[in-house]
Amino acid sequence: MTSVPDAEPVPVVVDRLGPDHAGEALTVQYAAFLSEGRLYDTFAIPPLVETPADLAADLVHPGTLGWAAWVGTRLAGSVRLRALEGPGPAVLGRAAVAPDLQGRGIGSLLLRAAHADLAPGTETVLVTGERSTGNLALYGRFGYVEVGRERDTAGVAVVRMRRVAP
């Protein structure tokens, strides 16, 4: 039996996510959040019921910025920041990495990109499932702290988290 040496790792490139990538981003989002649906025994969680039209509309909204991580030509993950205009905090949402690429730092790269342009003192909030220990740990490493718990529209117990940009 012969073995083929491992190929050189393909670099991850993070760039803005546009509405033209909505279908591809939604495919990754569905795949990433499927495990969350299983964890909470419901597939009615918001990231799994979002449509391509919803995502595209969000990305053209002036208060939303999106980022995508690319591994070669493959969209490997994405994240969005909403309501960057006007009063109130920015909302980090729909952070997703393709399941086969999770654990390789792609989520961290996306969060760094999303946080990079925030002015000092900008508040960012997010919601994640209370049983989503990996997500809770990742967000904690980025300075998010728990500020409350509640049930979302699908009845899932979630943790509200907050971060203030340094």
N, C-alpha and C positions, 0 to 999 in steps of 0.2 A: 504494500500500500504506500502510495506517495502522498505527501502533504504539500499543500500550497502555502507558501508563507503569507502571513497576514498582510493585507494591503495597507498602505499608509492611510492613516485616518484622514477623512475629508474634513476640511475646516468648516466650522459653523459660521455663517454670515447672518447678522441681524440687520434688518432694514425695515422701512415702513411697510405696513400692511395696507393695501388699497382694496377698493371694492371689486376690482378685477380678480382678486384672489379669494373672494368670499366662499365660493364652492369648495375650493381646496382647503381653506382654513376651517370650514365647517366640518369637513370630513375628518380632519385631525381632531377637532374639538369633540365630535361625536365619539370617536375611538377613545380619546383620553377620558372622557366623562362616563363612558359605559361602565367602568369599574366603580365609579361613584354611585351610579344607579343601582348596581348590584349590592354595594355596601349598604345602601339605605333602602333596598327593596322597593324602589320606584324609579321609573324612567320618565317621570314627569318633572324632573328637576329642570330649571330654566335653561342650562346649556344644552340639554338634550331635546328641547322643544323649539329652540330657535331655528328659523328657516334661513335659507340663503338670502332671501329678500330682506329679512330682518337684519342680518349681519351686514349686508351691503349698505343698507340705509344707515346703520350705525356708523359705518366707516366714512360716509360722506357728510355726516353731521359735523358742523364746525366745532363742537365741543368734545369730539372724540378723536383720539389718536390710537393707532394700532401698530404693533410691531410683529414681524414674522422672523422666525429663525429658519434658515435654509441650510440644508446639508446637500451640497451639490445643487441639483435642480429640484430637489424634494423639499416641500414645505414641512418642516419638522415640528413646528410649534408656533403659537401666537399668544398675544395678550393685548388687552385694550385698557385705556384710561379714558373715562367719560367725565363730562361736565367740568372741563378745565376752564370754562368761562363763567364769570359771575360768582356770587357768594356760595359758600359751602365747599365741602371737600371734593377732591377728585376721587373717583371710584375705580379701583383696579378690578377688572373682571375678565372672566373667560380665559384665564391663564391655562394653556393646554399644551402638552407635549405628546407626540405620538408614543403609544405604549412601548414599542420596541426600542425607543431612544431615551426613555426616562432614566434618570440616574446618571446622566452624562454631563450635567451642568447646563443643559439648554434652558431649563426654566430659570436658572440664576442669570444667564445672559439676557433673557427676555426681561426679567425684573430690573436688572441694571439699566437696560435701555429705556424702559418705561420711567424709571426714576431720574434718569440723567438730566432731563431738561426742567425738572421741577425747581422752582425758586425756593430758596431757604425759607423754612417755616410753612411751606405748603402741606396741608393735611391730606392724606390719602387714606381711604377706608376700603375694606373688602369684607366679604363674607365667605366662609368655608365651612364644610360640614364638621361637626364636633368629633366624629370618628375618623376624620381624614388626618391621621397623625403625621403623615409625610408632608402634607400641605401646611399644617400648623407649624411644624418644625422649620420648613423653608421660609415661611413668612416671618417667623420669629428671628431667623438669622438676618433678615433684612430690616429689623427694627420695628416690626408690627407687634402690637400688644393687644391683648384681649380687652374689649370694652363692654361686652355684653353677649347674651345668648337669647335666641328666639327660635321660632319655627318659620320656615320659608313657605312659599305658596304650595309646595308639594308636601308639606307636613314634616320636612326634614329638620332635625335639630341642628342649628348652625351657630357658629361663633362669629361675632362681629369683631373686626380688628382695625386698629388705627396706627398710622405712622405719621410722623412729622419730619419733613425733609430737613436734613442738617444744613 
